[in-house]
Amino acid sequence: EVLLKMDKAQAADLYPEIEAGARDEKASVRRGFLELMDTMPHAMKMDFVPFIKRLFPPMLMGISGDKEKDEDAGLKSATSLVGRFGDLCPDHLVPAFESVYAATLHADTPEERNRQQVIRDKVSMLLGKVVDKILERKKFGQDLLTTDDCSNKATREAVLVLVFLMRFDADASVKRYANGAW
């Protein structure tokens, strides 16, 4: 709410700091910024759209895989964003899904590999939610490619291609979510 009341130019200067905070090495700092990013889409509503491409990737990369859903601030903020904007502007969400999925395909250590597998798992789950949000707008006889009430054809094709790629992921859970969306 404070960001809404501020001068737009002054508020725009804070977004790089918010993005950097969401990528911070220290878990408590990262969690605080991710919790802030959880509330921003609902408080700012459509004023948040220009910042989705910048802030959504740190939300996805901030997924920790905590067993308690409320403890995983990255998942909570990303789920909030997908719930609010999944059908309104999937074209802003798809590039983040693509880049985060690609960034988590390779790891050098077993610990890093496990963390990235958790992120890919949740990314595939959230992409399935975007597919569901797009399909909520379909009319009789339409499918994902022909649902023209939501986004453009290129975006829907990109979503379909990413789901197709996820169907052949090394992790069974990612495959399961992708096959469910397929």
C-alpha positions as CSV (number, residue, x, y, z in Angstrom):
1,E,0.0,0.0,0.0
2,V,2.9,2.3,0.7
3,L,4.2,1.7,-2.8
4,L,0.8,2.8,-4.2
5,K,0.8,6.0,-2.3
6,M,4.4,6.9,-3.3
7,D,5.4,8.9,-6.3
8,K,5.6,6.5,-9.2
9,A,9.2,7.4,-10.0
10,Q,10.3,7.1,-6.4
11,A,8.5,3.7,-6.1
12,A,10.2,2.5,-9.3
13,D,13.6,3.0,-7.7
14,L,12.6,0.5,-5.0
15,Y,11.9,-2.4,-7.3
16,P,15.5,-3.2,-8.0
17,E,16.1,-3.3,-4.3
18,I,13.1,-5.6,-3.8
19,E,14.4,-7.9,-6.6
20,A,17.9,-8.0,-5.0
21,G,16.4,-8.7,-1.6
22,A,14.4,-11.6,-3.0
23,R,17.7,-13.1,-4.3
24,D,19.7,-12.5,-1.1
25,E,22.0,-15.3,0.1
26,K,20.7,-14.9,3.7
27,A,17.5,-16.9,4.1
28,S,15.8,-14.5,6.6
29,V,16.3,-11.5,4.3
30,R,15.1,-13.4,1.2
31,R,12.1,-14.7,3.1
32,G,11.1,-11.1,4.2
33,F,11.3,-9.8,0.6
34,L,9.4,-12.8,-0.7
35,E,6.6,-12.2,1.8
36,L,6.5,-8.6,0.7
37,M,6.2,-9.9,-2.9
38,D,3.3,-12.1,-1.8
39,T,1.2,-9.2,-0.8
40,M,2.2,-6.8,-3.6
41,P,0.1,-8.2,-6.5
42,H,-3.1,-8.1,-4.4
43,A,-2.5,-4.6,-3.0
44,M,-1.4,-3.1,-6.3
45,K,-3.8,-5.0,-8.5
46,M,-3.2,-4.1,-12.2
47,D,-0.5,-1.6,-11.3
48,F,1.7,-4.6,-10.5
49,V,1.6,-5.9,-14.1
50,P,4.7,-3.9,-15.4
51,F,6.8,-5.5,-12.6
52,I,5.8,-9.1,-13.2
53,K,8.6,-9.9,-15.6
54,R,11.2,-8.5,-13.2
55,L,9.9,-9.9,-9.9
56,F,8.4,-13.3,-10.9
57,P,11.7,-15.1,-11.6
58,P,13.0,-14.3,-8.1
59,M,9.8,-15.6,-6.6
60,L,10.2,-18.9,-8.4
61,M,13.9,-19.2,-7.6
62,G,13.0,-18.4,-4.0
63,I,11.0,-21.6,-3.6
64,S,12.6,-23.5,-0.7
65,G,10.6,-26.7,-0.7
66,D,9.6,-26.4,3.0
67,K,7.1,-29.1,3.9
68,E,4.8,-26.5,5.5
69,K,3.2,-24.6,2.6
70,D,3.0,-21.4,4.7
71,E,6.7,-21.6,5.5
72,D,7.8,-21.6,1.8
73,A,7.6,-17.8,1.0
74,G,8.8,-18.3,-2.6
75,L,6.0,-20.8,-3.4
76,K,3.4,-18.7,-1.5
77,S,4.3,-15.5,-3.4
78,A,4.5,-17.3,-6.8
79,T,1.2,-19.0,-6.2
80,S,-0.4,-15.7,-5.2
81,L,0.9,-14.1,-8.4
82,V,-0.3,-17.0,-10.6
83,G,-3.7,-16.9,-8.9
84,R,-4.1,-13.2,-9.5
85,F,-2.6,-12.9,-13.0
86,G,-2.5,-16.4,-14.5
87,D,-5.4,-15.7,-16.9
88,L,-5.0,-11.9,-17.1
89,C,-1.5,-11.8,-18.5
90,P,0.1,-15.2,-19.0
91,D,2.4,-13.5,-21.6
92,H,4.2,-11.9,-18.6
93,L,4.5,-15.1,-16.7
94,V,5.7,-17.5,-19.4
95,P,9.3,-16.0,-19.9
96,A,9.9,-16.5,-16.1
97,F,8.7,-20.1,-16.3
98,E,11.0,-20.8,-19.3
99,S,14.1,-19.1,-17.7
100,V,13.7,-20.7,-14.3
101,Y,13.0,-24.1,-15.7
102,A,16.1,-23.9,-17.9
103,A,18.2,-22.5,-15.1
104,T,17.3,-25.5,-12.8
105,L,18.2,-28.3,-15.3
106,H,21.9,-28.6,-14.3
107,A,23.6,-28.7,-11.0
108,D,27.1,-29.4,-9.8
109,T,26.5,-30.7,-6.3
110,P,23.9,-33.1,-5.0
111,E,22.5,-30.5,-2.6
112,E,22.1,-28.0,-5.5
113,R,20.5,-30.7,-7.6
114,N,17.9,-31.5,-4.9
115,R,17.0,-27.8,-4.5
116,Q,16.7,-27.3,-8.2
117,Q,14.5,-30.4,-8.5
118,V,12.2,-28.9,-5.9
119,I,12.0,-25.7,-7.8
120,R,11.3,-27.5,-11.1
121,D,8.6,-29.5,-9.4
122,K,6.8,-26.4,-8.1
123,V,7.4,-24.6,-11.4
124,S,5.6,-27.4,-13.2
125,M,2.8,-27.3,-10.7
126,L,2.4,-23.5,-11.1
127,L,2.5,-23.8,-14.9
128,G,-0.3,-26.3,-14.6
129,K,-2.3,-23.7,-12.7
130,V,-1.7,-21.2,-15.5
131,V,-2.9,-23.7,-18.0
132,D,-6.0,-24.2,-15.8
133,K,-6.5,-20.5,-15.6
134,I,-6.3,-20.1,-19.4
135,L,-8.7,-23.0,-19.9
136,E,-11.2,-21.4,-17.5
137,R,-11.9,-19.0,-20.3
138,K,-12.4,-21.5,-23.1
139,K,-15.7,-21.8,-24.8
140,F,-17.4,-25.0,-26.0
141,G,-15.2,-26.9,-28.4
142,Q,-12.0,-24.9,-27.6
143,D,-8.7,-26.2,-26.3
144,L,-5.6,-24.5,-25.0
145,L,-4.5,-23.4,-28.5
146,T,-7.8,-22.0,-29.6
147,T,-8.9,-20.2,-26.4
148,D,-8.5,-16.8,-27.8
149,D,-10.1,-14.9,-24.9
150,C,-6.9,-15.3,-22.9
151,S,-3.6,-14.0,-24.2
152,N,-2.3,-14.5,-27.8
153,K,-1.6,-17.6,-29.7
154,A,2.2,-17.3,-29.4
155,T,1.9,-17.3,-25.6
156,R,-0.4,-20.3,-25.6
157,E,2.0,-22.1,-27.9
158,A,4.9,-21.3,-25.6
159,V,3.0,-22.7,-22.6
160,L,2.2,-25.8,-24.5
161,V,5.8,-26.3,-25.6
162,L,7.1,-25.8,-22.1
163,V,4.5,-28.4,-20.8
164,F,5.6,-30.8,-23.5
165,L,9.3,-30.4,-22.5
166,M,8.4,-30.9,-18.8
167,R,6.8,-34.2,-19.7
168,F,10.3,-35.6,-20.4
169,D,11.9,-34.2,-17.3
170,A,14.2,-36.6,-15.3
171,D,12.0,-36.1,-12.2
172,A,8.8,-38.2,-11.9
173,S,6.9,-35.5,-10.0
174,V,7.6,-32.9,-12.7
175,K,6.4,-35.4,-15.3
176,R,3.3,-36.0,-13.3
177,Y,2.4,-32.3,-13.1
178,A,3.2,-31.8,-16.8
179,N,1.1,-34.8,-17.9
180,G,-1.8,-33.5,-15.8
181,A,-1.6,-30.2,-17.6
182,W,-1.2,-31.9,-21.0
